[in-house]
Amino acid sequence: MSYSIATNELTLADIRGYKAQAINAGVLVAQRRGIGDSLYDARDNPKGNLTVRAGFPFTDFGNGAMGWLTENYVNPAIAAVGWGSVFSAGALPAFAPQLANTKVAVFYKFANTSAIPLTTAVRFRIGNQGSSTKGTFYLQLETEAKLEPDVYFSEPVVYEPQDFIYIEAWYTAIVGAGGQTFPFGTFIIERLGPTVS
């Protein structure tokens, strides 16, 4: 199942539940891939060796000239209506970033904070050619009509270590580079260590 849920349809408990579901999905993958064995919690599990943090566009998905080029979720130049890359580096498949082998990425939310939203859907694919689709979410009603700027996903989209992250949006017009700002709600699950403690 992949469908979007407007924030105004959710209670605070629902939102916390979706976030917890996203974290749990990522932790299970991290455990299965041998990154760590349990989530660190200073009070309840001080021996845990996994941590969760918000994902950053460039830090986590900006591999050199691939992915996002800054810590800002903005689009590349879009020359035609239809499916196009969300990565500011440029068109897919050439610019599909690869996730580090120490990280799990979990996408749970999409927003379009542009003054005039020009995207009606987002789809998450995998592989440097986008060979299969993990989820497609239609969001025109909520974000383009401005009933809500953001939507939660019915289920989280999980990328495993070393996956090529291939994300597209359906653009309703030609858009200049940086013309759309669409932050994703993303968690990164990784091992505690020298960079995260």
Accessible surface in RSA format (square Angstrom, percent):
REM  Atomic radii and reference values for relative SASA: ProtOr
REM  Chains: A
REM  Algorithm: Lee & Richards
REM  Probe-radius: 1.40
REM  Slices: 20
REM RES _ NUM      All-atoms   Total-Side   Main-Chain    Non-polar    All polar
REM                ABS   REL    ABS   REL    ABS   REL    ABS   REL    ABS   REL
RES MET A   1   165.86  85.9 115.61  76.5  50.25 119.6 100.00  85.0  65.86  87.3
RES SER A   2    45.29  38.3  21.69  29.0  23.59  54.4   4.19   8.9  41.10  57.6
RES TYR A   3   109.04  50.9 106.42  60.5   2.63   6.8  75.28  56.6  33.77  41.6
RES SER A   4    18.87  15.9   3.06   4.1  15.81  36.4   0.00   0.0  18.87  26.4
RES ILE A   5    19.32  11.0  17.74  13.2   1.59   3.8  19.32  13.9   0.00   0.0
RES ALA A   6     5.35   4.9   4.97   7.7   0.38   0.9   4.97   7.0   0.38   1.0
RES THR A   7    31.31  22.3  28.85  29.2   2.47   5.9  28.85  38.7   2.47   3.7
RES ASN A   8    99.30  68.5  60.69  58.6  38.61  93.0  31.26  75.2  68.04  65.8
RES GLU A   9   124.79  71.6  92.33  69.9  32.46  77.3  39.74  76.9  85.06  69.4
RES LEU A  10    27.28  15.2   8.67   6.2  18.61  46.8   9.74   6.8  17.53  47.2
RES THR A  11    81.84  58.2  74.69  75.7   7.16  17.1  78.75 105.8   3.09   4.7
RES LEU A  12   111.42  62.1 101.52  72.6   9.90  24.9 102.71  72.1   8.71  23.5
RES ALA A  13    74.18  68.2  60.34  93.1  13.85  31.5  63.14  88.9  11.05  29.3
RES ASP A  14    58.48  41.0  51.28  51.0   7.21  17.0  10.06  23.7  48.42  48.3
RES ILE A  15    28.97  16.5  28.97  21.6   0.00   0.0  28.97  20.9   0.00   0.0
RES ARG A  16   154.67  64.9 148.83  75.9   5.83  13.9  53.51  73.1 101.16  61.3
RES GLY A  17    38.43  47.4   0.00   N/A  38.43  47.4  32.59  89.4   5.84  13.1
RES TYR A  18    47.32  22.1  43.78  24.9   3.54   9.2  21.19  15.9  26.13  32.2
RES LYS A  19    73.92  36.1  73.92  45.4   0.00   0.0  22.36  20.1  51.56  54.9
RES ALA A  20    48.80  44.9  44.15  68.1   4.65  10.6  48.20  67.9   0.60   1.6
RES GLN A  21    76.44  42.7  69.90  51.1   6.55  15.6  32.65  69.5  43.80  33.2
RES ALA A  22     0.08   0.1   0.08   0.1   0.00   0.0   0.08   0.1   0.00   0.0
RES ILE A  23    38.35  21.8  38.35  28.6   0.00   0.0  38.35  27.6   0.00   0.0
RES ASN A  24    89.37  61.6  88.12  85.2   1.25   3.0  21.06  50.7  68.31  66.0
RES ALA A  25    25.66  23.6  18.97  29.3   6.69  15.2  23.65  33.3   2.00   5.3
RES GLY A  26     0.00   0.0   0.00   N/A   0.00   0.0   0.00   0.0   0.00   0.0
RES VAL A  27    15.89  10.5  15.89  14.4   0.00   0.0  15.89  13.8   0.00   0.0
RES LEU A  28   113.93  63.5 110.60  79.1   3.34   8.4 110.60  77.7   3.34   9.0
RES VAL A  29    12.86   8.5  12.86  11.6   0.00   0.0  12.86  11.2   0.00   0.0
RES ALA A  30     0.00   0.0   0.00   0.0   0.00   0.0   0.00   0.0   0.00   0.0
RES GLN A  31    71.52  40.0  54.48  39.8  17.04  40.6  19.62  41.8  51.89  39.4
RES ARG A  32   155.87  65.4 119.85  61.1  36.02  85.8  77.97 106.6  77.90  47.2
RES ARG A  33   106.87  44.9  76.70  39.1  30.17  71.8  23.64  32.3  83.23  50.4
RES GLY A  34    63.15  77.9   0.00   N/A  63.15  77.9  33.40  91.7  29.75  66.6
RES ILE A  35    17.55  10.0  10.49   7.8   7.05  17.0  16.71  12.0   0.84   2.3
RES GLY A  36     8.35  10.3   0.00   N/A   8.35  10.3   5.21  14.3   3.14   7.0
RES ASP A  37    95.64  67.0  83.65  83.3  12.00  28.4  40.25  94.7  55.40  55.2
RES SER A  38    33.28  28.1  32.64  43.6   0.64   1.5  26.19  55.8   7.09   9.9
RES LEU A  39    61.96  34.5  56.02  40.1   5.94  14.9  56.02  39.3   5.94  16.0
RES TYR A  40    91.69  42.8  76.99  43.8  14.70  38.3  46.79  35.2  44.90  55.3
RES ASP A  41    55.18  38.7  50.53  50.3   4.65  11.0  15.21  35.8  39.96  39.9
RES ALA A  42    75.02  69.0  52.92  81.7  22.11  50.3  53.85  75.8  21.17  56.1
RES ARG A  43   203.07  85.3 172.51  87.9  30.56  72.8  79.53 108.7 123.54  74.9
RES ASP A  44   107.64  75.4  74.72  74.4  32.92  77.8  30.17  71.0  77.47  77.3
RES ASN A  45    46.26  31.9  45.21  43.7   1.05   2.5  16.00  38.5  30.26  29.2
RES PRO A  46    85.22  62.1  68.13  62.1  17.09  62.1  68.16  56.3  17.06 106.1
RES LYS A  47   189.59  92.5 163.94 100.6  25.65  61.1 114.35 102.9  75.25  80.2
RES GLY A  48     5.31   6.6   0.00   N/A   5.31   6.6   0.00   0.0   5.31  11.9
RES ASN A  49    27.94  19.3  27.66  26.7   0.28   0.7  15.80  38.0  12.14  11.7
RES LEU A  50     0.00   0.0   0.00   0.0   0.00   0.0   0.00   0.0   0.00   0.0
RES THR A  51    22.51  16.0  20.42  20.7   2.09   5.0   2.20   3.0  20.31  30.7
RES VAL A  52    38.92  25.6  14.34  13.0  24.57  59.2  14.34  12.5  24.57  66.7
RES ARG A  53    55.09  23.1  46.58  23.7   8.50  20.2  45.26  61.9   9.83   6.0
RES ALA A  54    60.80  55.9  53.52  82.6   7.28  16.6  53.61  75.5   7.20  19.1
RES GLY A  55    11.92  14.7   0.00   N/A  11.92  14.7   0.00   0.0  11.92  26.7
RES PHE A  56    94.46  47.3  94.46  58.5   0.00   0.0  94.46  57.3   0.00   0.0
RES PRO A  57     7.56   5.5   7.56   6.9   0.00   0.0   7.56   6.2   0.00   0.0
RES PHE A  58    85.91  43.0  84.73  52.5   1.18   3.1  84.73  51.4   1.18   3.4
RES THR A  59    79.05  56.2  54.04  54.8  25.02  59.6  43.48  58.4  35.57  53.8
RES ASP A  60     5.53   3.9   0.00   0.0   5.53  13.1   0.51   1.2   5.03   5.0
RES PHE A  61     1.09   0.5   0.30   0.2   0.79   2.1   1.09   0.7   0.00   0.0
RES GLY A  62    12.36  15.2   0.00   N/A  12.36  15.2   0.00   0.0  12.36  27.7
RES ASN A  63    52.22  36.0  42.04  40.6  10.17  24.5  22.71  54.7  29.51  28.5
RES GLY A  64    62.17  76.7   0.00   N/A  62.17  76.7  44.57 122.3  17.60  39.4
RES ALA A  65    69.10  63.5  58.37  90.1  10.73  24.4  61.45  86.5   7.65  20.3
RES MET A  66    72.86  37.7  72.86  48.2   0.00   0.0  67.48  57.4   5.38   7.1
RES GLY A  67     0.00   0.0   0.00   N/A   0.00   0.0   0.00   0.0   0.00   0.0
RES TRP A  68     0.20   0.1   0.20   0.1   0.00   0.0   0.20   0.1   0.00   0.0
RES LEU A  69    85.05  47.4  69.48  49.7  15.57  39.1  69.60  48.9  15.45  41.6
RES THR A  70    78.36  55.7  73.39  74.4   4.97  11.8  71.70  96.3   6.66  10.1
RES GLU A  71    86.73  49.8  57.95  43.8  28.78  68.5  50.77  98.2  35.96  29.4
RES ASN A  72    71.14  49.1  68.37  66.1   2.77   6.7  16.24  39.1  54.89  53.1
RES TYR A  73    17.20   8.0  15.75   9.0   1.45   3.8  15.75  11.8   1.45   1.8
RES VAL A  74    22.63  14.9  22.63  20.5   0.00   0.0  22.63  19.7   0.00   0.0
RES ASN A  75     1.09   0.8   0.00   0.0   1.09   2.6   0.00   0.0   1.09   1.1
RES PRO A  76     8.96   6.5   7.71   7.0   1.25   4.5   8.96   7.4   0.00   0.0
RES ALA A  77    75.35  69.3  53.58  82.7  21.77  49.5  53.58  75.5  21.77  57.7
RES ILE A  78    14.00   8.0  11.32   8.4   2.68   6.5  12.64   9.1   1.36   3.7
RES ALA A  79    89.56  82.3  66.77 103.0  22.80  51.9  71.20 100.3  18.36  48.6
RES ALA A  80    65.63  60.3  55.60  85.8  10.03  22.8  58.79  82.8   6.84  18.1
RES VAL A  81    88.68  58.4  63.28  57.3  25.41  61.2  63.28  55.0  25.41  68.9
RES GLY A  82     8.75  10.8   0.00   N/A   8.75  10.8   8.48  23.3   0.27   0.6
RES TRP A  83    84.45  33.9  52.18  25.3  32.28  75.8  38.55  20.6  45.90  74.5
RES GLY A  84    14.02  17.3   0.00   N/A  14.02  17.3  14.02  38.5   0.00   0.0
RES SER A  85     4.94   4.2   0.27   0.4   4.67  10.8   0.27   0.6   4.67   6.5
RES VAL A  86     0.00   0.0   0.00   0.0   0.00   0.0   0.00   0.0   0.00   0.0
RES PHE A  87     0.00   0.0   0.00   0.0   0.00   0.0   0.00   0.0   0.00   0.0
RES SER A  88    24.77  20.9  11.29  15.1  13.48  31.0  10.77  22.9  14.00  19.6
RES ALA A  89    20.25  18.6   0.41   0.6  19.85  45.1   0.75   1.1  19.50  51.7
RES GLY A  90    12.54  15.5   0.00   N/A  12.54  15.5  12.54  34.4   0.00   0.0
RES ALA A  91    70.14  64.5  61.16  94.4   8.98  20.4  63.74  89.8   6.40  17.0
RES LEU A  92    25.59  14.3   4.09   2.9  21.50  54.0   4.16   2.9  21.43  57.7
RES PRO A  93    55.11  40.2  49.17  44.8   5.94  21.6  49.27  40.7   5.84  36.3
RES ALA A  94    74.37  68.4  45.98  71.0  28.39  64.6  58.88  82.9  15.49  41.0
RES PHE A  95    60.12  30.1  60.12  37.2   0.00   0.0  60.12  36.4   0.00   0.0
RES ALA A  96     2.72   2.5   0.28   0.4   2.44   5.5   0.28   0.4   2.44   6.5
RES PRO A  97     0.20   0.1   0.20   0.2   0.00   0.0   0.20   0.2   0.00   0.0
RES GLN A  98    65.91  36.9  61.22  44.7   4.69  11.2  10.83  23.1  55.08  41.8
RES LEU A  99     2.14   1.2   0.00   0.0   2.14   5.4   0.51   0.4   1.62   4.4
RES ALA A 100    44.56  41.0  30.82  47.6  13.74  31.2  42.28  59.5   2.28   6.0
RES ASN A 101    93.18  64.3  76.78  74.2  16.39  39.5  11.49  27.7  81.68  78.9
RES THR A 102    75.19  53.5  74.40  75.4   0.78   1.9  62.51  84.0  12.68  19.2
RES LYS A 103    28.10  13.7  28.10  17.2   0.00   0.0  13.49  12.1  14.61  15.6
RES VAL A 104     0.00   0.0   0.00   0.0   0.00   0.0   0.00   0.0   0.00   0.0
RES ALA A 105     0.00   0.0   0.00   0.0   0.00   0.0   0.00   0.0   0.00   0.0
RES VAL A 106     0.00   0.0   0.00   0.0   0.00   0.0   0.00   0.0   0.00   0.0
RES PHE A 107     0.10   0.1   0.10   0.1   0.00   0.0   0.10   0.1   0.00   0.0
RES TYR A 108    23.92  11.2  23.26  13.2   0.66   1.7   4.03   3.0  19.89  24.5
RES LYS A 109    47.92  23.4  47.92  29.4   0.00   0.0  11.15  10.0  36.77  39.2
RES PHE A 110     0.00   0.0   0.00   0.0   0.00   0.0   0.00   0.0   0.00   0.0
RES ALA A 111     9.14   8.4   9.14  14.1   0.00   0.0   9.14  12.9   0.00   0.0
RES ASN A 112     0.00   0.0   0.00   0.0   0.00   0.0   0.00   0.0   0.00   0.0
RES THR A 113    76.61  54.5  50.10  50.8  26.52  63.2  46.31  62.2  30.31  45.8
RES SER A 114    11.22   9.5   4.09   5.5   7.13  16.4  10.85  23.1   0.37   0.5
RES ALA A 115   101.69  93.5  63.88  98.6  37.81  86.0  75.22 105.9  26.46  70.1
RES ILE A 116   125.64  71.5 121.13  90.2   4.51  10.9 122.02  87.9   3.62   9.8
RES PRO A 117     7.72   5.6   5.83   5.3   1.90   6.9   5.83   4.8   1.90  11.8
RES LEU A 118    43.85  24.4  43.85  31.4   0.00   0.0  43.85  30.8   0.00   0.0
RES THR A 119     0.00   0.0   0.00   0.0   0.00   0.0   0.00   0.0   0.00   0.0
RES THR A 120     7.73   5.5   7.73   7.8   0.00   0.0   3.53   4.7   4.20   6.3
RES ALA A 121     6.84   6.3   6.84  10.5   0.00   0.0   6.84   9.6   0.00   0.0
RES VAL A 122     0.00   0.0   0.00   0.0   0.00   0.0   0.00   0.0   0.00   0.0
RES ARG A 123    48.41  20.3  48.41  24.7   0.00   0.0   1.45   2.0  46.95  28.5
RES PHE A 124     0.00   0.0   0.00   0.0   0.00   0.0   0.00   0.0   0.00   0.0
RES ARG A 125    50.29  21.1  50.29  25.6   0.00   0.0   0.00   0.0  50.29  30.5
RES ILE A 126    41.33  23.5  41.33  30.8   0.00   0.0  41.33  29.8   0.00   0.0
RES GLY A 127    19.07  23.5   0.00   N/A  19.07  23.5  19.07  52.3   0.00   0.0
RES ASN A 128    71.64  49.4  70.45  68.1   1.19   2.9   7.69  18.5  63.95  61.8
RES GLN A 129   120.27  67.3 104.16  76.1  16.12  38.4  46.08  98.1  74.19  56.3
RES GLY A 130     1.45   1.8   0.00   N/A   1.45   1.8   0.00   0.0   1.45   3.2
RES SER A 131    94.09  79.5  56.45  75.3  37.64  86.7  48.31 102.9  45.78  64.1
RES SER A 132    59.87  50.6  54.24  72.4   5.64  13.0  44.02  93.7  15.86  22.2
RES THR A 133    68.90  49.0  36.94  37.5  31.96  76.2  24.72  33.2  44.18  66.8
RES LYS A 134    79.33  38.7  46.63  28.6  32.69  77.8  21.51  19.4  57.82  61.6
RES GLY A 135     5.49   6.8   0.00   N/A   5.49   6.8   5.49  15.1   0.00   0.0
RES THR A 136    54.35  38.7  48.10  48.8   6.25  14.9  39.03  52.4  15.32  23.2
RES PHE A 137     0.66   0.3   0.59   0.4   0.07   0.2   0.66   0.4   0.00   0.0
RES TYR A 138   133.83  62.5 124.23  70.7   9.60  25.0 103.84  78.0  29.99  37.0
RES LEU A 139     0.15   0.1   0.00   0.0   0.15   0.4   0.15   0.1   0.00   0.0
RES GLN A 140    62.81  35.1  62.81  45.9   0.00   0.0  10.21  21.7  52.60  39.9
RES LEU A 141   111.18  61.9 107.33  76.8   3.85   9.7 110.32  77.5   0.86   2.3
RES GLU A 142    21.05  12.1  21.05  15.9   0.00   0.0   1.88   3.6  19.17  15.6
RES THR A 143     0.00   0.0   0.00   0.0   0.00   0.0   0.00   0.0   0.00   0.0
RES GLU A 144    49.65  28.5  36.14  27.3  13.51  32.2  17.53  33.9  32.11  26.2
RES ALA A 145    60.74  55.9  30.59  47.2  30.16  68.6  41.71  58.7  19.04  50.4
RES LYS A 146    94.89  46.3  71.17  43.7  23.73  56.5  60.33  54.3  34.56  36.8
RES LEU A 147   104.38  58.1  84.36  60.4  20.02  50.3  87.63  61.5  16.75  45.1
RES GLU A 148    30.85  17.7  30.51  23.1   0.34   0.8   0.50   1.0  30.35  24.8
RES PRO A 149    60.69  44.2  60.69  55.3   0.00   0.0  60.69  50.1   0.00   0.0
RES ASP A 150    19.23  13.5  19.23  19.1   0.00   0.0   1.06   2.5  18.17  18.1
RES VAL A 151     0.00   0.0   0.00   0.0   0.00   0.0   0.00   0.0   0.00   0.0
RES TYR A 152     5.57   2.6   5.57   3.2   0.00   0.0   0.18   0.1   5.40   6.7
RES PHE A 153     2.72   1.4   0.00   0.0   2.72   7.1   0.00   0.0   2.72   7.8
RES SER A 154    12.63  10.7   0.88   1.2  11.75  27.1   1.02   2.2  11.61  16.3
RES GLU A 155    63.92  36.7  63.92  48.4   0.00   0.0  15.98  30.9  47.94  39.1
RES PRO A 156    25.28  18.4  11.12  10.1  14.16  51.5  11.59   9.6  13.69  85.1
RES VAL A 157     5.79   3.8   2.61   2.4   3.18   7.7   5.79   5.0   0.00   0.0
RES VAL A 158    25.08  16.5  20.68  18.7   4.40  10.6  20.68  18.0   4.40  11.9
RES TYR A 159     0.00   0.0   0.00   0.0   0.00   0.0   0.00   0.0   0.00   0.0
RES GLU A 160    41.69  23.9  41.69  31.5   0.00   0.0  10.72  20.7  30.97  25.3
RES PRO A 161     5.44   4.0   2.51   2.3   2.93  10.7   2.51   2.1   2.93  18.2
RES GLN A 162    95.59  53.5  86.76  63.4   8.83  21.0  14.21  30.2  81.39  61.7
RES ASP A 163    25.91  18.1  22.74  22.6   3.17   7.5   3.17   7.5  22.74  22.7
RES PHE A 164    61.10  30.6  59.59  36.9   1.51   3.9  59.59  36.1   1.51   4.3
RES ILE A 165     0.67   0.4   0.67   0.5   0.00   0.0   0.67   0.5   0.00   0.0
RES TYR A 166    16.70   7.8  16.70   9.5   0.00   0.0   0.00   0.0  16.70  20.6
RES ILE A 167     0.00   0.0   0.00   0.0   0.00   0.0   0.00   0.0   0.00   0.0
RES GLU A 168    14.39   8.3  14.39  10.9   0.00   0.0   0.00   0.0  14.39  11.7
RES ALA A 169     0.00   0.0   0.00   0.0   0.00   0.0   0.00   0.0   0.00   0.0
RES TRP A 170    91.92  36.9  91.92  44.5   0.00   0.0  77.52  41.3  14.40  23.4
RES TYR A 171     0.00   0.0   0.00   0.0   0.00   0.0   0.00   0.0   0.00   0.0
RES THR A 172    50.50  35.9  30.11  30.5  20.39  48.6  28.29  38.0  22.22  33.6
RES ALA A 173    33.53  30.8  30.55  47.1   2.98   6.8  33.53  47.2   0.00   0.0
RES ILE A 174   126.14  71.8 106.25  79.2  19.89  47.9 106.25  76.5  19.89  54.0
RES VAL A 175     7.55   5.0   3.48   3.1   4.08   9.8   6.43   5.6   1.12   3.0
RES GLY A 176    50.21  61.9   0.00   N/A  50.21  61.9  37.38 102.6  12.83  28.7
RES ALA A 177    78.96  72.6  48.78  75.3  30.19  68.7  48.95  68.9  30.01  79.5
RES GLY A 178    38.05  46.9   0.00   N/A  38.05  46.9  15.27  41.9  22.78  51.0
RES GLY A 179    42.03  51.8   0.00   N/A  42.03  51.8  24.39  66.9  17.64  39.5
RES GLN A 180     2.82   1.6   2.82   2.1   0.00   0.0   0.00   0.0   2.82   2.1
RES THR A 181    42.80  30.4  42.60  43.2   0.20   0.5  21.59  29.0  21.21  32.1
RES PHE A 182     0.00   0.0   0.00   0.0   0.00   0.0   0.00   0.0   0.00   0.0
RES PRO A 183    45.56  33.2  43.90  40.0   1.66   6.0  43.98  36.3   1.58   9.8
RES PHE A 184    12.57   6.3   0.00   0.0  12.57  32.7   0.99   0.6  11.58  33.1
RES GLY A 185    11.56  14.3   0.00   N/A  11.56  14.3   9.85  27.0   1.72   3.8
RES THR A 186     5.84   4.2   0.20   0.2   5.63  13.4   0.20   0.3   5.63   8.5
RES PHE A 187    25.46  12.7  25.46  15.8   0.00   0.0  25.46  15.4   0.00   0.0
RES ILE A 188     0.00   0.0   0.00   0.0   0.00   0.0   0.00   0.0   0.00   0.0
RES ILE A 189     0.00   0.0   0.00   0.0   0.00   0.0   0.00   0.0   0.00   0.0
RES GLU A 190    13.15   7.5  13.15   9.9   0.00   0.0   2.70   5.2  10.45   8.5
RES ARG A 191   122.50  51.4 111.81  57.0  10.69  25.4  38.46  52.6  84.04  50.9
RES LEU A 192    46.32  25.8  33.25  23.8  13.07  32.9  33.49  23.5  12.83  34.5
RES GLY A 193    29.53  36.4   0.00   N/A  29.53  36.4  24.76  67.9   4.77  10.7
RES PRO A 194   147.40 107.4 103.00  93.9  44.41 161.4 116.05  95.8  31.35 194.9
RES THR A 195   129.89  92.4  94.99  96.3  34.90  83.2  80.63 108.3  49.26  74.5
RES VAL A 196    28.72  18.9  24.82  22.5   3.91   9.4  28.42  24.7   0.30   0.8
RES SER A 197   135.57 114.6  71.42  95.3  64.16 147.8  55.16 117.5  80.42 112.7
END  Absolute sums over single chains surface
CHAIN  1 A     9089.4       7098.3       1991.1       5430.7       3658.7
END  Absolute sums over all chains
TOTAL          9089.4       7098.3       1991.1       5430.7       3658.7
